């Protein structure tokens, strides 16, 4: 798969809300950074556990508004909703070995990192 196909598969799999299936698309050295809350998720297992535990009002839905590809970096603009909460996220994904190696996500507003997910993240500045 080329980098764009990897990310298209990522968002399609996210739509199923099976975050352990999503984790299979991630590199062994996967990291995800949420700069607004100062958190880093290290490892696909932590990604799956955190997203599975995330309190949602309903099934998460994802609409890919745009995709831009530059070599191994893919940027997506995605609308995200659980039926009550509506956000838009910009994600920079770096692909290695046909897997998602690193992601940096920008959410609309800065937010405090909630304590319930502390077991799956590390604090960054």
C-alpha positions as a LaTeX table, in Angstrom:
\begin{tabular}{lrrr}
\hline
Residue & $x$ (\AA) & $y$ (\AA) & $z$ (\AA) \\
\hline
Unk1 & 0.00 & 0.00 & 0.00 \\
Unk2 & 1.18 & 3.51 & $-0.68$ \\
Unk3 & 1.00 & 6.13 & 2.14 \\
Unk4 & $-2.36$ & 7.51 & 0.98 \\
Unk5 & $-3.88$ & 4.02 & 0.89 \\
Unk6 & $-2.59$ & 3.32 & 4.41 \\
Unk7 & $-4.35$ & 6.42 & 5.76 \\
Unk8 & $-7.54$ & 5.78 & 3.79 \\
Unk9 & $-7.59$ & 2.29 & 5.35 \\
Unk10 & $-6.92$ & 3.86 & 8.78 \\
Unk11 & $-9.98$ & 6.13 & 8.60 \\
Unk12 & $-12.16$ & 3.36 & 7.14 \\
Unk13 & $-11.14$ & 1.08 & 10.01 \\
Unk14 & $-11.70$ & 3.87 & 12.58 \\
Unk15 & $-15.27$ & 4.07 & 11.28 \\
Unk16 & $-15.82$ & 0.52 & 12.58 \\
Unk17 & $-14.91$ & 1.63 & 16.13 \\
Unk18 & $-12.73$ & $-1.50$ & 16.56 \\
Unk19 & $-9.61$ & 0.22 & 17.79 \\
Unk20 & $-7.68$ & $-3.03$ & 18.12 \\
Unk21 & $-8.21$ & $-3.55$ & 14.37 \\
Unk22 & $-7.02$ & 0.02 & 13.81 \\
Unk23 & $-3.90$ & $-0.71$ & 15.88 \\
Unk24 & $-2.90$ & $-3.40$ & 13.38 \\
Unk25 & $-2.26$ & $-0.60$ & 10.87 \\
Unk26 & 0.34 & 0.91 & 13.19 \\
Unk27 & 4.09 & 0.43 & 13.23 \\
Unk28 & 5.75 & $-1.30$ & 16.19 \\
Unk29 & 7.23 & 2.10 & 17.17 \\
Unk30 & 3.96 & 4.04 & 16.79 \\
Unk31 & 3.51 & 7.36 & 18.61 \\
Unk32 & 0.63 & 9.84 & 18.59 \\
Unk33 & 0.95 & 13.36 & 19.96 \\
Unk34 & $-1.91$ & 15.58 & 21.07 \\
Unk35 & $-0.11$ & 18.88 & 21.47 \\
Unk36 & $-3.14$ & 20.80 & 22.80 \\
Unk37 & $-3.33$ & 18.55 & 25.87 \\
Unk38 & 0.38 & 17.80 & 26.09 \\
Unk39 & $-0.01$ & 14.02 & 25.71 \\
Unk40 & 1.87 & 11.34 & 23.81 \\
Unk41 & 0.50 & 7.85 & 23.23 \\
Unk42 & 3.33 & 5.41 & 22.74 \\
Unk43 & 2.50 & 2.05 & 21.16 \\
Unk44 & $-0.47$ & 0.64 & 19.31 \\
Unk45 & $-1.71$ & $-1.24$ & 22.39 \\
Unk46 & $-2.04$ & 2.02 & 24.35 \\
Unk47 & $-3.80$ & 3.59 & 21.35 \\
Unk48 & $-6.35$ & 0.75 & 21.26 \\
Unk49 & $-6.95$ & 0.73 & 25.03 \\
Unk50 & $-7.37$ & 4.52 & 25.29 \\
Unk51 & $-9.75$ & 4.76 & 22.33 \\
Unk52 & $-11.77$ & 1.76 & 23.49 \\
Unk53 & $-12.16$ & 3.36 & 26.95 \\
Unk54 & $-12.92$ & 6.84 & 25.58 \\
Unk55 & $-16.36$ & 7.96 & 26.85 \\
Unk56 & $-18.61$ & 8.52 & 23.85 \\
Unk57 & $-22.32$ & 9.19 & 23.48 \\
Unk58 & $-22.56$ & 6.81 & 20.52 \\
Unk59 & $-20.58$ & 5.22 & 17.74 \\
Unk60 & $-17.76$ & 7.43 & 16.42 \\
Unk61 & $-18.20$ & 8.59 & 12.83 \\
Unk62 & $-15.46$ & 10.02 & 10.62 \\
Unk63 & $-15.78$ & 12.04 & 7.42 \\
Unk64 & $-12.55$ & 12.65 & 5.53 \\
Unk65 & $-12.79$ & 16.17 & 4.13 \\
Unk66 & $-9.38$ & 16.20 & 2.45 \\
Unk67 & $-6.12$ & 14.29 & 2.11 \\
Unk68 & $-2.76$ & 15.77 & 1.11 \\
Unk69 & 0.24 & 13.52 & 0.47 \\
Unk70 & 3.92 & 14.52 & 0.40 \\
Unk71 & 6.10 & 11.42 & 0.17 \\
Unk72 & 5.67 & 9.41 & 3.36 \\
Unk73 & 3.69 & 12.18 & 5.11 \\
Unk74 & $-0.10$ & 12.24 & 4.77 \\
Unk75 & $-2.22$ & 15.10 & 6.15 \\
Unk76 & $-5.94$ & 14.61 & 6.69 \\
Unk77 & $-8.73$ & 17.00 & 7.61 \\
Unk78 & $-11.45$ & 14.89 & 9.24 \\
Unk79 & $-14.82$ & 15.67 & 10.83 \\
Unk80 & $-15.39$ & 13.54 & 13.93 \\
Unk81 & $-18.63$ & 12.98 & 15.85 \\
Unk82 & $-20.16$ & 10.60 & 18.37 \\
Unk83 & $-23.61$ & 12.04 & 17.62 \\
Unk84 & $-23.35$ & 14.72 & 20.32 \\
Unk85 & $-19.81$ & 16.05 & 20.16 \\
Unk86 & $-18.68$ & 17.42 & 16.78 \\
Unk87 & $-15.03$ & 18.28 & 16.07 \\
Unk88 & $-12.67$ & 18.64 & 13.20 \\
Unk89 & $-9.13$ & 17.26 & 13.44 \\
Unk90 & $-6.03$ & 17.79 & 11.33 \\
Unk91 & $-3.72$ & 14.76 & 11.46 \\
Unk92 & $-0.16$ & 14.56 & 10.18 \\
Unk93 & 0.72 & 10.89 & 9.67 \\
Unk94 & 4.16 & 9.55 & 8.78 \\
Unk95 & 4.22 & 6.12 & 7.11 \\
Unk96 & 7.07 & 3.60 & 7.42 \\
Unk97 & 7.06 & 0.05 & 6.12 \\
Unk98 & 3.40 & 0.49 & 5.02 \\
Unk99 & 2.41 & 1.19 & 8.65 \\
Unk100 & 1.57 & 4.38 & 10.55 \\
Unk101 & 4.77 & 5.25 & 12.39 \\
Unk102 & 3.88 & 8.65 & 13.86 \\
Unk103 & 0.84 & 10.91 & 14.09 \\
Unk104 & 0.46 & 14.47 & 15.34 \\
Unk105 & $-3.15$ & 15.61 & 15.73 \\
Unk106 & $-4.48$ & 19.13 & 16.06 \\
Unk107 & $-7.94$ & 19.47 & 17.59 \\
Unk108 & $-9.94$ & 22.74 & 17.46 \\
Unk109 & $-9.32$ & 23.90 & 21.02 \\
Unk110 & $-6.64$ & 23.37 & 23.67 \\
Unk111 & $-7.83$ & 21.10 & 26.46 \\
Unk112 & $-6.66$ & 19.70 & 29.77 \\
Unk113 & $-5.57$ & 16.08 & 29.68 \\
Unk114 & $-8.18$ & 14.08 & 31.62 \\
Unk115 & $-6.90$ & 11.88 & 34.44 \\
Unk116 & $-8.80$ & 8.76 & 33.30 \\
Unk117 & $-6.36$ & 8.23 & 30.41 \\
Unk118 & $-3.12$ & 8.84 & 32.32 \\
Unk119 & $-2.28$ & 5.12 & 32.33 \\
Unk120 & $-1.96$ & 5.12 & 28.52 \\
Unk121 & $-0.15$ & 8.42 & 27.86 \\
Unk122 & 2.96 & 10.31 & 28.86 \\
Unk123 & 3.00 & 14.06 & 29.41 \\
Unk124 & 4.89 & 16.21 & 26.89 \\
Unk125 & 5.46 & 19.93 & 26.76 \\
\hline
\end{tabular}
